[in-house]
Structure formats: C-alpha cells, structure tokens
Amino acid sequence: MTSLDAAPDTAPAPASDAVPDGRRAGRFQWHRTHPLAFDAALAAVFFAATLCGAVADPHGPHGPRFGVRELSVTTVVLAALACTALIARRRFPRTVLAATGSLTVVELLARTDDPRAPVAFSAVLALYTVASRTDRPTTWRVGALTVVVLTAAAMLFGEHPWYAQQNVAIFAWTGMAAAAGDAVRSRRAYVDAIRERADRAERTREEEARRRVAEERMRIARELHDVVAHHIALVNVQAGVASHVMDNRPDQAKQALAHVREASRSALEELRATVGLLRQSDDPRAPTEPAPGLGVLDQLVEGFVRAGLPVGLEAPPAPQSLPASVDLTAYRVVQEALTNVHKHAGEGARATVRIVRSEAALTVTVQDDGGRADGVPPQRADEAAGSGGGHGLIGMRERVFALRGTVVTGPRPTGGFQVRVTLPLHTTRTQDDDMTGETS
C-alpha cells in the first residue's frame, strides 16, 4: 500500500537511482514523471480487482473460487464510477474520497443479500491519498469519519451480525489506509527536511568560502597598500628634497638619495615577503627583469612573426613617456590579442597592431583578417562565444577597467576579429598623484 504514492509528484529522483544508470532511474520514476497515466492504470487495476472481488468466493474448500457469484449491473456501474474518480485523486483527494465513500455506501444499501462491498477498495485508496497529502490532524479527522461511516453502513445494512468478518475487514482496511498514508507523509516530510538542510548547508559553505576569499583579498590589498604607499611617499618626499638642494647643497642631496635608496630597498623586501605568502612551494621564481612595456613591443612582435604569424606594427617611432600602469596594460593587451589571433584565426591570417596616442588617451587596436584563404572566414572561438570571450578577454577587461578605460571586441564586417582598447592618460596620473598626496 505504501508504494502507491510514496513521494510527491514533483519530487526529484533519488541520487542512488539517477547516478548509475539513467534508463534504470527512468523506469523506476515513471510514475512521478507521468502521474495522470499512472493513476489511470492504477484505476484500471482497481476496477479489475473490484470485479474479481464481486464474483469470487473466498471461502472455497481449496481457496478462493471465481465465477460462483453473479456479477450485477449495479456493482459494475458503481465500480466504474468509483475507479474513474480515482484518476483525479492527486488533484482533488478529498472530493474523490467523498465520491468513493458515497458509492461504497450506495453499494451496501443496494446489496442487502450480500454484505460484501468490493467498491470499498476505491475508498481505501482515496483515504490513503488524503492521508499522504494532508497534515496529521486532517488525516485523523477524515480517517475517523471514513472508518465510522463505512463500518457503520456495513454493520447496519448487512445480514450478518455486526462483528462479522466482512465488517471487520472494512474497518481494518480503512484504518490501515489512513495509517499508511500518514506514515508516507511523515517520511516524505523527513526526506524533504534532510534535503533542505543539505541544500542550506551547501549554500552556507559556498557563502562562507566567498566571504573568506573576499576578506583575504581585502587583507592582501590593505597589506600591499600599506607597504607600497608608505615607502613610495617617502621616496617621493626625499626625491623632491634631493631635486631642490642638488645645486646648492650636494651633501644634503646625496643624503636624500641615500634615504630614497633605503626606502626603495625596504619596499622591495616587504613586497617580496608579502607576495611570498601567496606563493606555493613549487611555484617558479619571479623574474628579475623590469615589467614589460611598449618600449619592447618590437621584441613581442618579432616573437609572433617567428612563430608564423605575420604582424604589421603601426606605432610611434620612439616610445613616449607613459604612466607605468598604462604602459604595462597596453603591452598586455597587445600580447593577449596577438595570442588569440595565433590560436584561433585561420591559417594564413595576418594581424595588424595600431597604437595611437593623443593628449587625453592611448588607443590600442589589434585586428586580423581571419585567414580567408578560400574566401570564407573560419569560425573563431572568441566570435562563437560572443562579446563575452574567454578568460583572456576577461583578464584584459579587468586590466583596462582598473584604469577606467574602454574595451570593444567583436568580429569585423570584412572578416576577422578586432580588439580596440582606449586608456585614459590624465585619469591615471591623477589617481597616482592623489594616492601619493593622501599617503604623505
């Protein structure tokens, strides 16, 4: 009895069934994915059982005998109506219980010569459905009312005494149906509570992990700010002193430069110690050469040319003075864009790097022709992904947005792909000056 409605219609399949074999899980969960069809099949089974119970004699010498009792039209009609109502037992459980219970009473009134009531099978299933889909107080009230009404009707309108086996059977089946439905409902609530606690614990772990990552980032940011800002402010002040007294008091200028050297050395040592906390034991050692910039852009382009990617460079003849952050970001943008061209563009593709500087901004444009050897450009991985791009383009945007710049990426109308980055110059200088002024 408990397997008829062991879980709600929308409950997910257990993990033990879904993981090993999807087809096996689909077979066992068919009654959940097709509830109406399952209820219709169940109603047909109960209709057949009702007819068998109407014509069977359970007290034969060698067990039950079929065909010894007459099947009346009244029993067939009442059984058909009651079992048809069972199809809607999930949507209207109380209405179905009232209908099947009423039809059972009608059968008891109509069959005074035979106290058995096989239509009561449908009322038992309806009572189980009500108990499994409502709360416990409702189950007790509705169950008690159903048991009393059906048992009293069987006792009052039957030929046998009130304690006859048929009356006791109706009492026992209806009582067990209510108890089984209540047990299934309790187990379902228990499983749902466990699943909810597991989901809540998983969300809590994820939130806690994100919170710890955010706190660690803030701690590292504060640490780096304290190290860099303090020592750079000292360097800035001492460098200003040295510049002011260079001509008139060279001894004081020399002393100021010594302070600059000492402050810079301390800054480097503290930075090395701070960054060392973030490294693993097997990480490669950090390079000792300066950070790259547009001054070594020719070497970058030559490396791609040697790798087989023709690159045209249109840039100022001599590197102009740029803020260090802008210089590094522009170099990284060109490096990432050419790497994407080399990885994703078709064979025979050509790339062009164009760098234009104005008074307010530096514009870096990297574009390729898509390698249209046969006249049809190939499908690029970054084009297929849309403007979102991969991790490389995400990192490029983060670098540019940190400097309050803009990034425009996308396919070209004539084929190929283009990356256009604009980096403001005055904003970067203002930020550097503000940070130096605040820390001083």
Secondary structure as GFF3:
##gff-version 3
##sequence-region A 1 440
A	DSSP	alpha_helix	15	18	.	.	.	ID=ss1
A	DSSP	alpha_helix	22	28	.	.	.	ID=ss2
A	DSSP	alpha_helix	30	33	.	.	.	ID=ss3
A	DSSP	alpha_helix	35	55	.	.	.	ID=ss4
A	DSSP	beta_strand	56	57	.	.	.	ID=ss5
A	DSSP	beta_strand	65	66	.	.	.	ID=ss6
A	DSSP	alpha_helix	73	85	.	.	.	ID=ss7
A	DSSP	three_ten_helix	86	88	.	.	.	ID=ss8
A	DSSP	alpha_helix	93	110	.	.	.	ID=ss9
A	DSSP	alpha_helix	120	133	.	.	.	ID=ss10
A	DSSP	alpha_helix	136	156	.	.	.	ID=ss11
A	DSSP	alpha_helix	165	245	.	.	.	ID=ss12
A	DSSP	alpha_helix	250	276	.	.	.	ID=ss13
A	DSSP	three_ten_helix	294	296	.	.	.	ID=ss14
A	DSSP	alpha_helix	297	306	.	.	.	ID=ss15
A	DSSP	beta_strand	311	314	.	.	.	ID=ss16
A	DSSP	alpha_helix	324	344	.	.	.	ID=ss17
A	DSSP	beta_strand	351	357	.	.	.	ID=ss18
A	DSSP	beta_strand	361	368	.	.	.	ID=ss19
A	DSSP	alpha_helix	381	384	.	.	.	ID=ss20
A	DSSP	three_ten_helix	386	388	.	.	.	ID=ss21
A	DSSP	alpha_helix	391	402	.	.	.	ID=ss22
A	DSSP	beta_strand	406	411	.	.	.	ID=ss23
A	DSSP	beta_strand	417	424	.	.	.	ID=ss24
A	DSSP	alpha_helix	426	439	.	.	.	ID=ss25
###
